[in-house]
């Protein structure tokens, strides 16, 4: 008899993901082809599979392939309560993967009569008593025996979980194959001029540093350096456009909305700098857009986010500034686009940066091995964090 498994994702139209994959159509999100391959691989192995998507335009159920049920829960946002508890309570699957760290989801999974795994892509960086209490609650839930494994995206974010009390013996870092590799791109040199292009991809919101970039561009304009800024992503676009008008640089801002993953790489490759200005408190792990930035060999200007600094060294892998400081952001950009030696060094070192990020378990293999073989999988044992981690050059 085959295994039954459920995976709970934060969002996504996974029926459409499968259609795009079968048709060879570009996915909007870099990981979605890996999702389609995972689903089909599990089905081929005889797994009865249910995919839950939490935030969706409507609640519905689809069965696009024999053995696969896709349940859209219709939540409006992360804090929409009740739906996850109800879905997990009804879930009779033998194996459950909680693929985002919603507290209601984690509690419901701990209470369920299934073997379970938590797979995250975030960090907990806020300060103060409430943030400390949140980390304590998260660690307690993840340390429950019900979670056989806990995985986070890349080594810095996985080590971060251990730093506030998650049992290191159950931690495994994950990553996905990346389409773009710096060895496939030529190193870049600085083109002379006073007009430059910056590229950003991700959620358009203040704590991702979008407003900081707009303010930095206004400062640079006042000093005679024009920075054209292109943004790929959705979110608070109207608010950011209004800030651009207020600062008199609307003509320097281009908001492209959601674009296919391949177009994001092209945007990065043709820019003069790629910016990743997340505030220190932002809850991301190591963002996939950082891999695309490194693969493009375009110099990176990024904040000192706690998940970046273990990997990226200032002047070696990126130009780093204090997150949330628009003045320091502007100065970091100025440094890169006015110093040919620094520019060339950051581009040339992309391969070293890339090598420093290797080592996490392949996401699709990790989930397949766990669903089919459980914690006793030899492959999983070989990729656990306690076996050590590669040094960062």
C-alpha positions as CSV (number, residue, x, y, z in Angstrom):
1,X,0.0,0.0,0.0
2,X,1.3,3.5,-0.9
3,X,1.9,6.4,1.5
4,X,-0.5,9.3,1.8
5,X,1.1,12.8,2.3
6,X,0.0,16.4,2.6
7,X,2.0,19.5,2.0
8,X,0.8,22.9,3.3
9,X,2.1,25.9,1.3
10,X,1.5,29.5,2.1
11,X,0.2,30.4,-1.4
12,X,0.2,29.4,-5.0
13,X,-2.1,28.2,-7.8
14,X,-0.7,24.7,-8.1
15,X,-3.1,23.5,-10.7
16,X,-1.8,26.3,-12.9
17,X,1.8,25.5,-11.9
18,X,1.3,21.9,-13.3
19,X,-0.3,23.2,-16.5
20,X,2.6,25.6,-17.1
21,X,5.1,22.9,-16.4
22,X,3.5,20.4,-18.8
23,X,3.2,23.1,-21.5
24,X,6.8,24.3,-21.0
25,X,5.6,27.8,-20.2
26,X,7.8,30.1,-18.0
27,X,6.8,30.0,-14.3
28,X,6.4,33.3,-12.4
29,X,8.3,31.9,-9.4
30,X,11.6,30.2,-9.7
31,X,10.6,27.2,-7.5
32,X,7.4,26.3,-9.2
33,X,8.9,23.9,-11.7
34,X,10.5,22.1,-8.8
35,X,7.1,21.9,-7.2
36,X,5.6,20.3,-10.3
37,X,8.5,17.8,-10.5
38,X,8.1,16.9,-6.8
39,X,4.3,16.3,-7.1
40,X,4.8,14.1,-10.2
41,X,7.7,12.2,-8.6
42,X,5.7,11.4,-5.5
43,X,2.7,10.3,-7.6
44,X,4.9,8.1,-9.7
45,X,6.2,6.5,-6.5
46,X,2.6,5.6,-5.5
47,X,2.0,8.4,-3.0
48,X,-1.6,9.7,-2.5
49,X,-0.8,13.4,-2.4
50,X,-2.8,16.4,-1.1
51,X,-1.5,20.0,-1.7
52,X,-3.0,22.7,0.5
53,X,-2.5,26.4,-0.5
54,X,-3.4,28.8,2.3
55,X,-3.7,32.3,0.7
56,X,-5.8,32.0,-2.5
57,X,-8.5,34.1,-4.2
58,X,-11.1,31.5,-3.4
59,X,-11.7,28.3,-1.6
60,X,-11.9,25.3,-3.9
61,X,-10.8,21.8,-4.5
62,X,-9.3,20.4,-7.7
63,X,-8.1,17.0,-8.9
64,X,-5.9,17.7,-12.0
65,X,-4.1,14.3,-11.9
66,X,-5.1,10.9,-10.6
67,X,-3.9,10.6,-7.0
68,X,-3.5,14.4,-6.5
69,X,-5.9,16.6,-4.7
70,X,-5.2,20.4,-4.6
71,X,-7.1,22.3,-1.8
72,X,-7.2,26.1,-2.0
73,X,-8.1,27.3,1.5
74,X,-9.2,30.9,0.4
75,X,-7.4,32.8,3.2
76,X,-6.9,36.5,2.8
77,X,-3.6,36.9,4.6
78,X,-1.1,35.3,7.0
79,X,-3.2,36.0,10.1
80,X,-6.5,34.6,8.7
81,X,-7.4,32.2,11.5
82,X,-9.3,28.9,11.7
83,X,-8.8,27.5,8.2
84,X,-5.5,25.8,8.9
85,X,-6.6,24.2,12.1
86,X,-9.7,22.9,10.4
87,X,-7.8,21.6,7.4
88,X,-5.2,19.7,9.5
89,X,-7.9,18.4,11.9
90,X,-9.6,16.7,8.8
91,X,-6.3,15.6,7.3
92,X,-5.8,11.8,7.4
93,X,-2.5,11.7,5.6
94,X,0.3,9.6,7.1
95,X,2.9,12.3,6.5
96,X,2.4,16.1,6.8
97,X,4.8,18.8,5.6
98,X,4.2,22.3,7.1
99,X,5.9,24.4,4.5
100,X,5.5,27.8,6.2
101,X,5.8,28.7,9.9
102,X,2.3,29.9,10.7
103,X,1.8,29.2,14.4
104,X,-1.7,27.9,13.9
105,X,-0.4,25.5,11.3
106,X,2.5,24.3,13.5
107,X,0.2,23.8,16.5
108,X,-2.3,21.9,14.4
109,X,0.4,19.6,13.0
110,X,1.8,18.9,16.5
111,X,-1.7,17.9,17.5
112,X,-2.3,15.6,14.5
113,X,-1.8,11.9,14.4
114,X,0.8,12.0,11.6
115,X,4.6,12.0,11.2
116,X,5.5,15.5,10.3
117,X,8.3,17.8,9.0
118,X,8.6,21.6,9.0
119,X,10.1,23.3,6.0
120,X,10.7,27.1,6.3
121,X,12.2,30.0,4.4
122,X,12.4,32.7,7.0
123,X,14.1,34.1,10.1
124,X,13.2,35.7,13.3
125,X,15.1,39.0,13.7
126,X,12.8,41.4,15.5
127,X,13.9,42.7,18.9
128,X,12.2,43.1,22.2
129,X,10.2,41.0,24.6
130,X,7.4,40.1,22.1
131,X,10.0,38.9,19.6
132,X,11.8,36.9,22.2
133,X,8.6,35.2,23.3
134,X,7.8,34.4,19.6
135,X,11.1,32.8,19.1
136,X,10.7,30.8,22.3
137,X,7.2,29.6,21.2
138,X,8.5,28.7,17.7
139,X,11.4,26.7,19.2
140,X,9.1,24.8,21.5
141,X,6.8,23.8,18.7
142,X,9.6,22.8,16.3
143,X,11.3,20.8,19.1
144,X,8.1,18.7,19.5
145,X,8.8,15.0,18.7
146,X,6.0,15.2,16.1
147,X,8.4,17.1,13.9
148,X,11.0,14.5,12.8
149,X,12.9,17.1,10.8
150,X,13.1,20.9,10.6
151,X,14.5,22.5,7.5
152,X,15.2,26.2,6.6
153,X,16.4,27.7,3.3
154,X,20.2,27.7,3.2
155,X,22.7,27.4,6.0
156,X,22.5,30.9,7.6
157,X,18.8,30.6,8.2
158,X,19.1,27.0,9.4
159,X,21.9,27.9,11.9
160,X,19.7,30.8,12.9
161,X,17.0,28.4,14.2
162,X,19.6,26.6,16.2
163,X,20.8,29.9,17.7
164,X,17.5,30.4,19.5
165,X,16.9,26.9,20.7
166,X,15.7,24.6,17.9
167,X,17.3,21.2,18.4
168,X,20.3,21.1,16.1
169,X,20.1,17.3,15.7
170,X,16.9,17.6,13.7
171,X,18.0,20.5,11.4
172,X,18.7,20.2,7.7
173,X,19.2,23.1,5.3
174,X,17.5,23.0,1.9
175,X,17.9,24.7,-1.5
176,X,16.7,24.2,-5.0
177,X,18.7,23.9,-8.3
178,X,19.3,27.3,-9.8
179,X,18.9,28.0,-13.5
180,X,21.6,30.7,-13.5
181,X,25.3,30.1,-12.5
182,X,28.0,32.8,-12.5
183,X,30.3,30.5,-14.5
184,X,27.9,30.9,-17.4
185,X,28.2,34.7,-17.4
186,X,31.2,36.9,-18.1
187,X,32.5,39.2,-15.4
188,X,31.4,42.8,-15.7
189,X,33.4,46.1,-15.6
190,X,32.2,49.5,-14.8
191,X,31.0,51.6,-17.8
192,X,31.8,55.2,-17.4
193,X,29.0,57.7,-17.0
194,X,26.8,59.4,-14.5
195,X,23.6,57.5,-15.3
196,X,23.2,54.0,-13.8
197,X,20.6,51.3,-13.4
198,X,19.6,49.5,-10.2
199,X,17.4,46.4,-10.2
200,X,15.3,45.1,-7.4
201,X,13.1,41.9,-7.3
202,X,10.8,40.9,-4.4
203,X,7.9,42.2,-2.4
204,X,7.3,45.9,-2.9
205,X,7.2,47.1,0.7
206,X,9.0,49.4,3.1
207,X,10.6,46.7,5.2
208,X,12.1,45.1,2.1
209,X,13.9,48.4,1.6
210,X,12.0,49.7,-1.4
211,X,11.4,53.1,0.1
212,X,15.0,53.3,1.2
213,X,16.1,52.8,-2.5
214,X,13.8,55.6,-3.6
215,X,15.2,57.9,-1.0
216,X,18.7,56.9,-1.9
217,X,18.1,57.6,-5.6
218,X,16.8,61.1,-4.6
219,X,20.0,61.8,-2.6
220,X,22.2,60.6,-5.5
221,X,20.3,62.8,-7.9
222,X,21.0,65.8,-5.7
223,X,24.7,65.0,-6.0
224,X,24.5,64.8,-9.8
225,X,24.3,61.0,-10.1
226,X,21.2,59.6,-11.8
227,X,20.0,56.1,-10.8
228,X,17.2,54.5,-12.8
229,X,15.5,52.0,-10.6
230,X,13.5,49.0,-11.9
231,X,11.3,47.0,-9.6
232,X,10.0,43.5,-10.3
233,X,7.3,42.3,-7.8
234,X,3.9,43.1,-6.3
235,X,2.9,44.9,-3.2
236,X,2.7,48.6,-2.1
237,X,3.4,50.0,-5.6
238,X,1.0,53.0,-5.3
239,X,2.6,54.1,-2.0
240,X,6.1,53.8,-3.5
241,X,5.1,55.7,-6.6
242,X,3.7,58.5,-4.4
243,X,7.0,58.6,-2.5
244,X,8.8,59.0,-5.9
245,X,6.5,61.9,-6.9
246,X,7.1,63.5,-3.5
247,X,10.9,63.3,-3.9
248,X,10.7,64.4,-7.6
249,X,12.2,61.3,-9.2
250,X,9.1,59.6,-10.7
251,X,10.8,59.5,-14.0
252,X,13.6,57.3,-12.5
253,X,11.3,54.6,-11.2
254,X,9.9,51.7,-13.2
255,X,7.5,49.2,-11.5
256,X,7.1,46.1,-13.7
257,X,4.8,44.0,-11.4
258,X,5.2,40.3,-11.3
259,X,7.4,39.0,-14.2
260,X,8.6,35.5,-15.1
261,X,11.8,34.3,-13.4
262,X,13.8,34.5,-16.6
263,X,13.0,38.1,-17.1
264,X,14.2,38.8,-13.5
265,X,17.6,37.4,-14.4
266,X,17.7,39.5,-17.6
267,X,16.8,42.6,-15.5
268,X,19.7,41.8,-13.1
269,X,22.2,41.1,-15.9
270,X,21.6,44.3,-17.7
271,X,21.6,46.5,-14.5
272,X,24.7,48.2,-13.1
273,X,23.9,47.1,-9.6
274,X,21.4,44.7,-8.0
275,X,20.0,45.9,-4.7
276,X,18.8,43.6,-1.8
277,X,18.0,46.2,0.9
278,X,15.9,44.2,3.4
279,X,15.6,45.7,6.9
280,X,17.3,43.7,9.6
281,X,13.9,42.8,11.1
282,X,12.5,41.4,7.9
283,X,11.7,37.7,8.3
284,X,13.3,36.3,5.2
285,X,15.8,33.5,5.0
286,X,18.4,33.6,2.2
287,X,16.2,35.0,-0.7
288,X,16.2,33.2,-4.0
289,X,16.7,36.5,-5.8
290,X,20.1,36.7,-4.2
291,X,21.1,33.6,-6.1
292,X,19.9,35.2,-9.3
293,X,21.9,38.3,-8.5
294,X,25.0,36.3,-7.9
295,X,24.4,34.3,-11.1
296,X,24.2,37.5,-13.1
297,X,27.6,38.7,-11.9
298,X,26.2,42.2,-11.5
299,X,27.6,43.7,-8.3
300,X,25.3,43.5,-5.3
301,X,24.5,46.3,-2.9
302,X,22.7,44.8,0.1
303,X,21.8,45.5,3.7
304,X,23.4,44.0,6.8
305,X,20.5,41.6,7.3
306,X,21.4,38.8,9.7
307,X,21.0,36.2,7.0
308,X,23.3,38.0,4.5
309,X,26.3,38.8,6.6
310,X,27.4,35.2,7.4
311,X,27.9,34.8,3.6
312,X,28.5,38.2,2.1
313,X,31.5,40.2,3.1
314,X,31.7,43.9,2.4
315,X,34.0,44.7,-0.4
316,X,34.5,41.1,-1.3
317,X,31.1,39.7,-2.2
318,X,28.9,42.8,-2.0
319,X,28.8,46.4,-0.9
320,X,27.0,46.3,2.5
321,X,25.2,49.1,4.4
322,X,23.1,49.3,7.6
323,X,19.6,48.3,6.7
324,X,17.0,51.1,6.8
325,X,19.6,53.9,6.4
326,X,18.9,55.6,3.0
327,X,22.0,57.8,3.3
328,X,24.3,54.8,3.8
329,X,22.5,53.0,1.0
330,X,23.1,55.9,-1.3
331,X,26.8,56.0,-0.3
332,X,27.2,52.2,-0.9
333,X,25.7,52.5,-4.4
334,X,28.0,55.5,-5.1
335,X,31.0,53.5,-4.0
336,X,30.2,50.7,-6.4
337,X,29.4,52.8,-9.5
338,X,32.4,55.2,-9.1
339,X,35.1,52.7,-8.2
340,X,36.1,50.5,-11.2
341,X,38.4,48.3,-9.1
342,X,35.6,47.5,-6.5
343,X,33.1,47.0,-9.3
344,X,35.3,44.5,-11.1
345,X,36.2,42.7,-7.9
346,X,32.5,42.2,-6.8
347,X,31.7,40.8,-10.3
348,X,34.7,38.6,-10.5
349,X,34.1,37.2,-7.0
350,X,30.6,35.9,-7.9
351,X,31.9,32.4,-8.3
352,X,33.5,32.4,-4.8
353,X,30.2,33.8,-3.4
354,X,28.3,31.0,-5.2
355,X,30.6,28.3,-3.9
356,X,30.1,29.5,-0.3
357,X,26.4,28.8,-0.6
358,X,26.7,25.2,-1.7
359,X,26.0,22.4,0.7
360,X,22.2,22.4,1.5
361,X,20.1,19.4,0.7
362,X,18.2,19.4,-2.6
363,X,14.7,20.4,-1.6
364,X,12.9,17.9,-3.9
365,X,15.1,15.0,-3.0
366,X,14.8,15.8,0.7
367,X,11.0,15.8,0.7
368,X,10.8,12.7,-1.5
369,X,13.2,10.7,0.7
370,X,11.4,11.8,3.9
371,X,7.9,11.0,2.6
372,X,9.0,7.6,1.2
373,X,11.6,6.5,3.8
374,X,11.1,8.8,6.8
375,X,13.8,10.0,9.2
376,X,15.7,6.7,8.8
377,X,16.7,7.7,5.2
378,X,20.4,7.3,4.7
379,X,20.4,10.2,2.3
380,X,18.8,12.5,4.8
381,X,21.3,11.4,7.5
382,X,24.1,12.4,5.2
383,X,22.7,16.0,4.8
384,X,21.8,16.8,8.4
385,X,23.3,20.0,9.8
386,X,25.1,18.1,12.6
387,X,27.3,16.6,10.0
388,X,29.0,19.9,9.6
389,X,28.9,22.8,7.1
390,X,31.2,24.1,4.4
391,X,33.5,27.0,5.3
392,X,32.7,30.4,3.8
393,X,35.5,31.9,1.8
